C-alpha cells in the first residue's frame, strides 16, 4: 500500500514510543525536534522559505546544541 499524504507520519501511525517533541524558532520558521542527552535532534522543518530546506543544519536527524536561555 502506498500512502500519499501531507499529514505527518506520526499522526497516521501513532506509536507508544513516548517521544516528546519541542519546537524552536529560527529564521521566521519552526523546527520540530526531540531533546535527548543535552542535544536537540531535528525531526522536521516548518517553513515557507524553500532555501531553508536545502540547509543541512535543518535536515531531519541533524544535531543542534541546546538553547541558551538567560
N, C-alpha and C positions, 0 to 999 in steps of 0.2 A: 504494500500500500504506500502510495506517495501522498504526502500531505503538504499542500501549498497554502501557507497562511502567514499573515503579518503578526499574529498573536505569538508571544514568546512561548518557547517550548515548555517552560516551567508551568505555564498556566494550562496547557493542554494535557501534559503528563506530569501531574504533581508528584513529588517524591517526599518521603518522610526523612530526608537527609538532615533537615533542621538547619539548613544554611540560612543565615540572616543577612540579607542584603542591605547595604548602605549606599548612600549617594554622595557624590562630590560635585561641586560646580566648577567648571573650567571653560573659559573662552565662550561664555554665553551658552553653554551646553551642560549636560549632566552625564556623569559617569557612574554606572552601577557596578558595584563590586562587593567582594567579601573581605572582611578583615580577619586575618589569621596570622599568628606569630609576629605581631608587630608590623606586618606589611599589609598592603591593600592590593588585592588581585582583581583586575578589571574583568567584568563579566560582559558588559555591553556599553556602547556609547549611544547617547540620545542627543542628536544634534540635527540641525538643518543645514549645516555647513559641510559640503561634501569633502572639502580639503582635510577636515579632521579625521575622516575615516581612513585616509591614506597615511596618517601619522602613526608610526609604530609604537608610540607611547600609549596609545588608546586602543590597541588591538586586544581582543579577549585573551586572557592569560598573562598579559603584561603585569609586571610587579611595579608598584609605586611605593614610595616611602610614606610613612604615616603623616597625617596632617599635623601641622604645628599650631595648636590653639593656645592663645595667650590670654 
